[in-house]
Amino acid sequence: MTAPLELPGWTHTYSGKVRDLYVPADLPAGGEPDRMLVVASDRVSSFDVLLEPPIPGKGELLTTLTLWWFDRLAGGDGGPGIPNHLIPDAEIPAAVRGRAMVVRALRMLPIECVVRGYLTGSGWGEYQASQTVCGIHLPDGLRNGDRLPAPIFTPAYKAPQGAHDENISFERTVELVGVEHAERIRTLSLQIYERGAATADARGLILADTKFEFGVDADGVVTLADEVLTADSSRYWDAAAWAAGQTPAERMASFDKQIVRDWLAAHWSREGEPPTLPADVVERTAARYRELIERLAG
């Protein structure tokens, strides 16, 4: 991973697989920031490892789509306003303009709020073994890629850096964050998914599943944070391909890094250093990210 940028007025404090976080440079030692700068990089990861080279333009596309969704979910789509942590019209350093947001600092809840509207991914594997997804019993006879009778909330515990997230029950969520916050993030997650799925459907897309993160602000309000309904946090499929497809690959033509996952699975044993991504894999992945935002937001 390349060293984080030095940005005027900001001090780098953390780097994840994709995002870099900064706090105000004038923050006193040991002080708690009231705002942060979130910078989305072009880095790409799969199977919990960072890969080379990055996907050109990915950070800007993710940020653009998150801002578009924040606006719609705040009431721009005609629905009730859902609070988010964005500070509108904040000054962004020139070096990261277009791929960064200034946001309010929150007390983040350690829950990855996953909503599934279709059966796929790890859910499909569990269903084959036990006819459940995260312990939720589902009807028999479902196929990989089938629509579920209703969207389901399947939370995960966000493990400390370096460890794997863990699928958990709603009861465990209550133990971790309390009943009030657990019920609130479940309600908000399902509402946001339904609104996102309706928007996608109107544009010939399927929102198969997605994940959200929430924090609590200084007034105790549960607030949507991080990215939302992007290609990195969601599975979007082409609706026409899904309807006509006879195989899972044909039905689930996704607008994310599935191209990277498929290539890596075929060329790496998950031991040692992963191979460098070929140019055509990088180019095709970048094209799918661009196509998604064009179809959703124009």
N, C-alpha and C positions, 0 to 999 in steps of 0.2 A: 504494500500500500504506500502511495506517495505521501510525503509529509503534508499536513494541512496548511492551507494558505494563511499568511499573516494578513489580517484585515484591520484597517484603521478603525479604532473605537471598540474593537472586540478582542477577546482573549479566547483562544481555543481551549475547550475543556474536555471534549469527548469525541471519539469517532466510532461509529458502528460500521456494519458492513457496507451501508449505502450512504448514511448521513453523517455530517459533522456538526457538532454543537458548539456555540460560542456564547459567552456571557459578556456583559459590558466591561470594557477595560478599566473603568473607574470603580468597579465593585471592590469594596474593602475586603481584605483577607478574612476568610471565614464567613463573609456575608452571604445572604441568600438573594439571588437575583430576582427581580420582578419581571424581567423579560429575557428572551434568548433569541439568538439568530440560528435558524436551522437551514443548513446548506445541503441540498441533494446533489450527490456526485453522479458520475457516469459509471461508477463501479457496478459490477454484476457478481452475484453469488449464486451458487447452487450446491445442494447437499452440504450446506453449512461451511463452504469454503469460498474464498474470493478467487475470482478467475481473471485471467488476462487474455486479451486486452479489454478495456471497458467498452461500453456501448455508446457510441457518439450521440450526444444530445439527450440521453436518457434522463439526466437530472432535471433539465429544463422541462421536458415533457411531463415528468411526474409532478413537478411543482405547478405547472400550468393547469394540469387536470385537477389537482387538489384544490387550487384556488377557485376553479370553476365550480367544483362540487360544494365547497364551503359557501359560495354565494347562493347556489340553488337551495341548499339545505337550511340556510339562514332565512329562507322565505322567498327566494327568487323563483322557485318552481310553484309557488302558490300554496305550499304546505306550511304547517306551523314552523316557526323558527327554532332551530336547534343550535344552542350556543357552541361556539368553537373558540380556539385560543388565538386566532389571528389578530394582530394589531394592524388595522388597515392603514394604508398610505404611509407606513413607516419607511424611513430612509434605508435603502439597501446598498451596501458597498458595491462599487462599480464592477469589481472583479467577479462578483457572484450574482449580479443582477439577472433576473430571469429564472434562477434556480435556487432562490433562497426566500425565506419568510422570517419576519420578526413576529414572535409570538409571546403571549403572556406565560410566565412560568406557572406550572401547576404542580400539585402533589399527585403524581401519577399513580394510578391503580395498577397493581401487578397482574392484570388480567388481559389476555389477548381475546377479544370478543369476536369469535368466529360465528358467522351465520351461513348456513348451507341451504340452498334451495334445490340443489341437484346432487345426486349421488356420484361421487368421484373421489380421486385422490386417496388419502389415508382412510376416508370414510368408506370407500368401496372395499378396501382391504378388510376393515373391521366387519363390515356387513357380511362379507363372504364367510367369515369365521363364526359370527355369532348373531347375525341378522339385526345388529344394533349399530349405531354410530354414537360414540361417546356415551354409551350406556342407554341411549334412547332406542326403544324397539321400533322397528320399521316393518311394513308389510313384506310378505315373501314375494318372490318372483321379480324383484327389481333387477334391472341391468345396469352396467356401468354407464353413467351419463344420463340416467333417467331422472325426470323431475320428481321431487318428493311431494307427498300429499300436501304438506305445508312447510314453509321454512322452519328450520330448527336452530336454536342457539346452542352452540357447542364450545364452551370456553376452554381456554388453556392458561396454565400458570406460566407467566413470563419468568423463566429461570434467570439466575445471575449470568453475567457475561461469561461465555465459554461453556455453558451447560445448555442442554436441549430443553425447549419448552415442553410442558407436560399437559396432555389433555386431562381435564378434570370435570367433575360433575358440578351441577348448579349448587348442590349442598356444600361442596368444598369451596365454591366461590363465596358463598355466604360466610363460611368460616374465615376466609381470607380478608374480605372487605366489609363484612356486615350485611345484614339483610336489606337495609334501605338502599345502599349503593349497588348491591347485587341485583336487586329487582329493577333499579333504575337503568343500569347499563344493559340489562337484558331487553327491557322495553325499548330503549333508544336504538339498540343494535337492530332489532327486528323492524322498527319503523324506518330506519335509514336504509336497510336492505330493500324493503318493499318499495320505497321511493326511487332508489337507484335502479331496481329491476324494472319498474314501470318506465323510467326514462330510457333505459337500454332497449326495452321491447319496442318502444316507439321508433327506434333507430335501427331496427333489424338485428339487435344483439340480445344475447342471454347473459344475465349476471348469475353465474352458476353458484359462486360462493365468494365471500369476502371476509375481511377481518378489520376490526377497529380497535383504537386505544382511547381511553378516557382518563382524565384527571379531575381533580377537585380544585376549584379556585379559592381565593381568599375569603369569599362569601359562602363557601360550602356548596357551590353549584357544580354538579357533574357536567364536565365540558369535553366536547369532542376534540381530539388532539392528533398530532402527527399527520400522516397522509390519509386520504380517504378515497375509496373507490377507484384506485389507480390500477394500472396493469401489474404493479409489483405486489399489491395487497389483495388482488381479486382475480378470479377467473372469469373472463368474458369469452363467450363463444359466438360464432356467426349463427344466427337463428335459422337461416335457410339450409346451411350445411347440417345443422343438428337435425332438422326435420327430414332431410333426405338421406342422411348417412346410414349405412348398414353396419359399420364397424365403429368401435369407440374412437379410433383415430379420425374417421370421417365425421363423426358427430361432434367431436370436441375440438374444432379448429380454433385454437385459443389465440388471444391477443396479448401475449406476455412472453416470458422467457422460456416457454415450453420447448422451443427450438434448441435452446442451450441445454436444458435438462436432457432432452432426448439424445443429443449428440454426445454429451458427457457420459451418460449411462452406457452408451455403446462403445466408448473409447477409454474408459477409466474404471478401474476396479475399486475406487475409493480408498486406495492405499497409496502413500507417498504423495508427491506433488502432482496436482492435476495438470493435464496437458494444456497448451495454449489453444485458445479458440481459433478455428480457421476464419479467414476473412469473410467467406460467404455466410457462415453462421452468424457472425457479428452484423453483417449487412442485412440479412433477412430478419434478425431480431429487431434491429433498429426500425426497419420498415413496418413491422407489426405494431410497435409502440406508436409510430406516427399515424398509422391507419386508424388505430383505436381513437385517438384524440380527434382526428378529422371526422370520424363518424359520430362521435358523441357530441363534440362541441363546435364542429365546423371550423 
